[in-house]
């Protein structure tokens, strides 16, 4: 018999966070989160997303063992401001038992129906800076800290329960040797002069901070036209500053500004922490920090986390300035591989940015949806 229980205590929330550690204990490709960070993400006093969103967490039990989990999420900015009557679900993990999946998702639908929402979509997080999608191809490849990993049967469960494809994402990679400096060195000089632009690089995190608010403003502008985009609020900016920026090597953050010192483009790259996170087993203490710091300094793989260009400067070659800066840093650090995080397959503008580097799509994922009846 399957029992679904709403998480109501700190102990149950910790069990919610730790369930995937048991589910994927035999997987060499799953990358664990940091348990403390996951708990803080779900802490309504610490995460400002809860000013504009709500979440209910459920655990599934069978024979007194946890066999599944799901977070049922409503982003009220999306519902009230964008008139998108969507019920979200995320942090979905389950054993290979479709009855467990069905029981968990029924809880999500119940909340959606109680709030007069039209449909359910997932797996998604609270916002566009969270993980997204169920993996559909690339199970043989190592995951990373920016994406969810899942077993192939997840997709089968959704299909059998009548969920249809909503958004399609691809993840690609290319060897750094594919990047030829001559492809953009002359172009970036021309673009600098034509538009009176200059690139900014940093060596210390403190140098980055004065620009971070402008970066999030530009993020909101540059992604506004994409489906499902929900803008980041001012209070969320402060939270993400603390959560993300200090984690990133300052030399991996690049900005482009105009003659008035206004930000027109940005990019954030992160070292690959996947192997390090596997070694931490979800804990920074006592030795987890050592693995993270080693990866931060020595990883030969980088992950392109975010890139944003002001709408007025899109298709004007501004990325040549960014890649010229990264070329210098990556050459100095001996970077061998570049990986891109999930990108919407219909986001033509972002795919155009990478075409010169001959990227190989090596993973695919999607969100699924179903009407609330």
WOMOKA-V618051 format. One record per run of one state. SS is the DSSP state (@ for helix, = for strand, . for the rest). FROM is the first residue (numbers start at 0). TO is the last residue. Records with the same first field share a line. If there is no record, write none. Layout:
# WOMOKA-V618051
SS: FROM-TO / FROM-TO
This chain:
# WOMOKA-V618051
.: 0-0 / 6-8 / 23-33 / 41-46 / 51-51 / 62-63 / 81-84 / 94-96 / 114-117 / 122-122 / 124-130 / 132-132 / 137-151 / 160-162 / 178-179 / 183-183 / 195-196 / 200-203 / 223-232 / 247-248 / 257-261 / 271-272 / 280-286 / 298-299 / 309-309 / 313-317 / 333-335 / 340-341 / 344-346 / 357-358 / 371-372
=: 1-5 / 52-61 / 64-74 / 85-93 / 118-121 / 123-123 / 131-131 / 133-136 / 163-174 / 197-199 / 252-256 / 262-270 / 300-308 / 336-339 / 342-343 / 359-370
@: 9-22 / 34-40 / 47-50 / 75-80 / 97-113 / 152-159 / 175-177 / 180-182 / 184-194 / 204-222 / 233-246 / 249-251 / 273-279 / 287-297 / 310-312 / 318-332 / 347-356
